């Protein structure tokens, strides 16, 4: 039995996870499933692994690239000889990132994304064997980074998705995709605020949905976003719990003086992809020398082990577990155990929320920008928002939910589809007769 070719396909390339959906007018949107250990999953971890196996006998050296859970498996089995990269979406819009070298081979962002997409397609099997010419790709309202260049990001996306075989690559804002997913459940006309919280960005969109004899009519009213989300929360946890145990805030002796250990070594923990780059940088030589001059050498030894032995993924899991536990309880135990590194501490939800206060303020400011734009463009007051749809993994953080319950009331809040809503909505957008109204090409920037 052959799988019919989908009429539209939506791809949500996320900072942490990626999801693919196909849609047709009869069945609506259906998520692509990936066969993983223990069953099937619609989420595919946005991670890459690179291994280089030396030649045996007269054979040629073998370069092995994997993605998703298979990349994690490769890294766990052989962390010393595996280059593991995750959250690489965060430098899509960075002009400062031009390339990284892996096993003496140059990889641009386009190369990394193309390698990831090709492996994603491979593991999707028959569901992505025959691709339609057009794909609707999700994009954040505001890309992550200090000075994001969105035109550059979309050009990079364009190159990578075309390598997958698509001829017409179109982009839709991620919260707009989520809005189309949510609109399926509407029984009457409604003005909807969608708040999409990912790993790297928090995005907002306000859309008016009206039921007509010709189907659901939708009108965009406002949008906004900020390059702050779950990864920034992760960094606050690391900065407060882990980095001090790795030497942050400590001192070393140099030419008769006592100097502070440079803070830049710890800023790399703000983005997971930077850890492997730090290990390969000139700074690593200086870090090793600190072990002999530090006033607390055991802490620098831990930092060196975390970098040398690729403990970044173990740290990522420890941080993710703490966030999940604090979403369910007021107190949780943080436990990062890898090799000889052991950092274990109790954490309260109140502590965590104090750490992420600057990010919560930035998120609320972006929300205000969307509401202000809706008022300026259409006269819509916050009281005119009928439904608020929260989606994305970071929307499960109690402090984030509290922000919206406080401002809009519990009765207007809707949740669900935290991980699949965007991809399904993107595929549904592809079915719209006025698809150009909701999407853009890279050349539109």
N, C-alpha and C positions, 0 to 999 in steps of 0.2 A: 504494500500500500504506500503510495507516495503522498507527501505532505503538500497540500495546495499552496501556491505562491501567495503570500500575504499581499493585500492591496496597499497597506501602509505599515511602516515600522517606526517605532519611537525608541530612542536610546537615551537613557539617563546615565551619562558618564559622571559618576560622583567622586568626591574626594575620598570617601571611605569605601563605598560600594557602588556597583553599577548594575542597572536593571534594563532589560530589553522587553518590549511588548510589540505584538503584531495585532492588527485590527482589520476588520471588514464590516460592511454595513449590517450583515446578518448576525454575526456573533459578538460584535463589539470588540473590546480589547482583551487579549489573552497574553499573559506573561510567559516568556520563554523560561523553561525550566532547565537547570543544569544538574546532571547526575553527580552527586557527591557522596562521600562516605556517610552511610546512614540514611540515604534517601535522595530527595530532590530539593533544590533550592532555587528561588527566583532571584536571589541576590548573588552577585559575583564580586568578590573583593577586588578593589582597584589596586592591585599589587602586581609587581613583576619580579622575577628572579632570573639571574644570569649565572650559568655555570660553564666552566671551560675545562673539558676533560683532555688531558694530554694524550697524544697519539700512542697507540700500542703497536709494536712491531713496525711495519711499513705503512700503517694507516695514517690518516690525516687527523689533526686535532679536531675535537667535536665541541661546538658551541651549542649549549642547550638553553633555550628560553622558555619560561613558563609564566603563567598568569593566574590570578584568582587564587582559590584554595590550593591549587597545584603548586603555585609559587611559594606559598607558605610551607607546604609539605617539603619542598626541595630545600628551603632554608632551614627548617627544623632538623632535617636529616643531615645536613652538611653546612652548618653556619659559617665555618671558617673559609670555605672555598665558594661561597655563594654571595653574589651581590644582590641584596634584597632592597627593593624600592617600593614605597607606598606613599599615598597622598601626593603623587606627582602632579595632580591637577592644580595644586596651589601655585605652581610657577608657570602655568600656561600663559599668563599675561605679563610675565616678567621679561623685559628686554635685557636685564642683567644676566638671565640664564640663557646661554647660547648652546652649551653642550656639556655632556659629562662623558668621561672615558671609562669604559668597562672592558677589562682584558685587552687593553691597547686598541680598542675600537671606539670611534667617535659616535655618540648618540645625541641627536638634537631632541627637542621635545616632540617633534613630529615623529621621529623614529621610535621613541618610547611609546607614544600613544598608538601608532600603527602596529607595533609589536603586540601591545596589549589587546587591541581590537581583533587582530588576526587569531590570537589564541582564544579570545572570548568566542569568536565565531566557530572555531574548531570544536570547542567543548559544548557548544549549543547543538551540534549535530544537525539532524534533519531540519530543525526549526529555522535555521539560518543558512541552509544549503543553497537555496535560491532566493536571492535578494531582489526586491523591487528597485527600480532606478532611483527613487527618492527616499530619503531618510529625514526624519524630524529629530534633531538633536537638541537636548536641553542645554541651556546656558544660564549662568547666574545673572541677576540684574547687575550686580557689581562683582567683578572678578576679585579673587583674593590678592593681597599684596599691597605694599605701600603706595605705589604709583602704577596701578594696573593699566596695561595697554590692550584694550579689548579688541581693537582691530587686529593686532598681532596675534592675540589668542584665537580669534576666529580664522585667521589665515592658517595657523598651525592646525586647528581642527580640520579645516578644509582639506589640507594635504593628507592628513592621516585617514580621514573617512573615505576619501577617494581611493586610497590604496586598498581599502577594503572592498571596493568595487562599485560604490555608489556614484551615480552620475549627477544627481541633483541633491546637494546637501543644504538643508534649510535649518534655521535655528529658531527656537521658541524659548521664551523666558521660562525657567523652571517653575515658578509659582503659577504661571498661566497654565502649564501642563497640569499641575495639581488641581487647578480650578476646574478644568474640563472633566477631570476624574470625579471631582466632588459633585459637579452639576448633574450627573446621572441620577443622583438621589433626590433632586429637588422636585417637589410636587406643585410648586407655585413660583411666580416671579420672585426674584430675590437679588439683592446686592450682596456680594460675597467678598470678604477680605480673606485672602489666602496668605498664610505665613509659612514659608518653607525654610526649615533649618537643616542645613547639611553639615558636612565636616569643615568646609572652608568658608561658606557664606551663609548669610541670613537674608532672605529675599521676601518681598511683600508685593502683592498685586491686588487691586480692587477691580472687580468686574461685575457688570449688571447682566443678569440672565433673565430673559423673558420668554415665556412659552407662546408660540404663534402657530397658526395652522400649518406653516411650512417647517415646523420644528423649533428647536431651541435657538433663540437669537441671543447673541452675546455682544456686549459693548465694553471695551476696556476703559477704565476711568483714571487709574493711577498705578504707579509702580515705584518701588525704591529698593535699595539693598545696601548691604555693608559686608565687607570682607572679614567677617568675624562670625565664628560658630563653634562647633564641637572641638576642632583642633586647638582653638585658642583656650578653651576650657581645659583641655589636656595639658597644655603648657603651664597653666596656672598651678595645676596639681604637681607637675614635675618641679616647677620653680620653687614651690613651697615645701615639698616633701623629699624630693630626690636630689636636686642639685646641691643643697647644703651638705648632703652626705657624700657628694662627689667633689667637694672642694670649693664650691661657690661661697664667697665671703671669707675664705681663709687667706693666709699670707705665706709668702716665701722670702728667703733671704737672698740678697743680691748686692755684692760690692759693699758690704757693711750696712746695708739698708734693709728695712722690712717693708715689702711691697705687697699690695693685694693681687691675688690671682686674677688675670683678665676676665672680665664678664663675658666677652664675646664667645668664649668656649662653651658657655651654657646657653647662649642665645640660639645655638644650633638646635636645641631641643624644642624650639618653637615650631619646627616643621620636621616631620619624621624623615623626609627625604634627605635632610641636611646632615644627618648623623653619619651616613656612609661617606659623604663628601668631606666631612671634617676629618674622618680617619685617613683619607687620602690627601689631605692638604698639608701645607708646610707647618701649620699650627700644631700638627701632631708631634713633630719633633720637639717643639717647645714644651708641649704637655709632658712628654717623657722626661725632659730635663727637670721639670718641676718636682718630679718624684724624689729627687735627691736634695732639693733645696727647700721644699715645703716644710712649714712648721707642723703640718698635719699630713704627713706623707701617705698614711693609710687611706685618706680620702682621695688623693690624686691617683693612687693605685686602683681604687674602685673605678674612677673615671676612665683610666686607661683600659681596664678590663671590659667595661661596657662598650667602648669603641672597638677595641681589638677583636673581641669575641662576638661582635654583632648582637649584643643583648637588646638592641632597639625593639625588636618584635616582642620579646618577653616584657619589656617595659610598657609597650603599647597595650598588651593584654592586661597587665596589672592596673593600668590607669582606666581602661575601659570597664574592667570589673568593678573598680571603686565607684565610677559614675553610675553604673547600673544599680549597685547596692544602695547608694545614697538616694536613688530615685524611689526606692522602696522602703527605706528606713532612715531614721534620724541620725544614726551612728553606724559606721562601717569600719572594717579593718583594711588598711592598705597593706598589700604584701607583694613586694618585688624581690623574687629570689631567682638568681641566675648565676651559675658558677659559684664563685666565692663571694658574690655580692648579695647581701641580705639586708633589705630595708623594710621594716614592718612598723606601722604606726596606726593608732586609731584616729579616725577623722569624723567630725560631726558635719551634718548638712549645713549648719550655720557657718562653720569655718569655710567650707567649699564656696558657699554663696558670697561670703566676704571676699574670697580670692577672686571670684569672677565678676565682682561688682563693676569694674570698668567696661567689661564686655557687655554686661546687661544694659548699661547706660547707652553704649553705642547701638545696641539692637533697638532699644526703645526710641532713640533718636531717629533711626531709619524708619521705624514705624510711623513716627510723627510726620516725617517727610511725605510718606504715601498719603496719609490722611489730609495733610495740608494741600497737596496737589489735587486731591479729589474735591476739596472744598473750593479751590481756586478755579478749577476747570469746569466743574459741574454743579457747584453749590452744595455738594453732599456733605452733611455734618456727620460726625462719628455716630450719632444716634440713628442715622439712616442706614448703617450697616446691619443687614438682617442676619447674616451668618458669618462666623469666623471659623475658618478651617485650618487647623494646625497639623502640619505634616513634617516628615523628616525626622531622623533619629534624635537630634538634639531637642526636638519639641517635647520629648519625654522627660526632660529635666524639670523638676518641680518649680524652680525659680522662674523658668521661662513660661510655664503654664500659668503660674500665679500672676505674672505681668498682664496676661490677657484676661484672666478671670476678673482681676481688679478693674480693668478698663472697660470691659464689655459685658460683664456679668456671665454667670455660669450658663444661663439658658441659651445664650447665642453661640456657645463654643461647641464645635464639632471636631472630632479627631478620628484617626484611622488611616490605613494605607500608608503608614509612616515610611515604608521603604519602596512601595510599588506605585504610589499614586502618580508620580511625575511621568514615568515611562508609559503607563497606561494612558494618561492624558495626552501625552505627545502623539501617541499613535492615533488617538481619537481626533486630534487637531488635523492630522493628515487626511482625515475623511471629510473635512469641512469643504464646501464648495468655494468658500472665500479663504482658502488656506493662506494666500499671500497676505491677508490682513493680520494674521496671527504669527507669521513667521518672517524671517529675513534671510538673505544670503550673506556670505562673508563680504561681498562687494558693496553691501549697503552701508558698511561702516565708513 
